[in-house]
Amino acid sequence: MPLTDLRPQAARRTPEEMLAHLRSFEFDLKFSAGIWFFSPAASRFHARYSPEISIEQRLDIAATLAPHGLRALEAHYPNEINEENAGLWRAFSQATGIRLLTIIPLLFYDEVFEFGSLSNPYPAPRQTAIERTIGALRLNKEFDADFAIVWPGIDGYENGFGMNFADARRRFAQGLAQAMDAVPGVRIAFEPKPYEPRGHILYGTTPEGVLLGRDVESCLRSPENAALLAQGHSLCCMNPEIGHMLMGYEDPPYAFSWPLSEGRLAHTHWNSQPLGNYDQDLGVGVIAPDVVEAILYTLMQHSYTGYYGIDINPERVPVDIALRNSFDALRAAADRVSAIDHEALLFAHANPAHSRGWLEGYLTRLRAPRPERLSPWPAPGKPL
């Protein structure tokens, strides 16, 4: 599969061009899901609420979700997908039409990564991390997957005196570039998270992920990767997760605009989360459905056409029901956003002094099941 062209995300438009774009844009809600949460991991605080199930059993559940909109799965290498069980995954995709979207190198769980993976100060475990990333990239290429998500969950620190930060970042970026040059032409989708399991994780926020992308690409040397960069494609891109953004007190619509403005948004991970707190991975829209709408509007402005990956932890809800709820929450939000009066909203953007309070009232009416019961609302720029 050729590299997905993300360059249109960075297009800059005049107000007239933006209005025409918003009026013509249609959401293509392609849903993916991580196979890991089909059998939620044990908690450090409570026993399992359901038995652990095999990859085969998880795929059987996934197959039942195809009619509800599941189009792709995400899996870690080598614990969920590897060279030995690759045939099982191929057979599943052929039978169901559900493709494998990304194969993710598992860089955070093993004992060898106690002091980090690609940033590890010891050569041997760092080399193990590089080789595992290379293995995952090779399988991505074999399966025609779109990208490899990289999450540096164990690369970080707790004590502000605990490491040379610049050296740790340099090791991580150079190690990732080494793996990418070993298997050229495979895109990375980097996923930031500010903390947990480490007290502080390297590249923990969305803008830091953009900086990582620039640093990694400056280290790439293979002719194939160099040619793609010369054509304006980004290769070290991003997979922001809404819950992780909120853990770091980011504003998700604004945060998403960072990779979008550089053509770096390869994928999106959806769930909900209170501000701060531990990583809860609640269903989409369970908390702050208005945030879902605002993110979708940002994606709309930047022509995002990628997958909507659901990354949840449904401890007390059957996984198939939890996924259907998340699919439907996104569908409903996309319908609300598509119904926006784009011309009025763009006027409010450009003329804030003549639109004081208008946007808040407009959104209240947009979400109201019976807007006729509310006071009349004029066009922006008119007296309220």
URNOR-V712923 format. One line per field, one symbol per residue. ss: DSSP state (A for helix, B for strand, O for the rest). psi: psi as a letter, one per 20 degrees, with the letter a starting at -180 (. if undefined). A space follows every 50 residues. Layout:
ss = ???
psi = ???
This chain:
ss = OOOOOOAAAAOOOOAAAAAAAAAAOOOOOBBBBBAAAAAOOOOOOOOOOO OOOOAAAAAAAAAAOAAAOBBBBBBBBOOOBOOOOAAAAAAAAAAAOOBB BBBBBOOOOOAAAOOOOOOOOOAAAAAAAAAAAAAAAAAAAAOOOOBBBB OOOOOBBOOOOOOOAAAAAAAAAAAAAAAAAAOOOOOBBBOOOOOOOOOB BOOOOAAAAAAAAAAAAAAOOOAAAAAAAAOOOOOBBBBBBAAAAAAOOO OAAAAAAAAAAOOOBBBBBBOBOOOOOOOOOBOOOOOOAAAAAAAAAAAA AOOOOOBBBBOOOOOOOOAAAAAAAAAAAAAAAAAAAAOOOAAAAAAAAA OAAAOOOAAAAAAAAAAOOOAAAOOOOOOOOOOO
psi = pqppoihhhjppqrhghgghghhipppnnoprqpihjinqqqqiirrqiq qpqrgghghgghhiigiiipiqqpqqpjhhqahhjhhghgggghhhjoro hqoppnjigqhhkhkreijpipgghghggghhgggghghgghjkrhropp olhjnbrhpijirogggghgggghgghgghhhmqjpqqnpoqphrohqhp pqlirghhhggggggghiipiqhgghgghhijqphnbqmqpgghghhjkq ogggghhfhhijljnhrppparprpbrrnhlrqpjhpmhhhgghghhggg hjkpjaqnppnrnmhjpphhggghggghghggghgghhiqnhggghghgi mhhjkoiggghghghhiphmhiirqqprqqiqp.
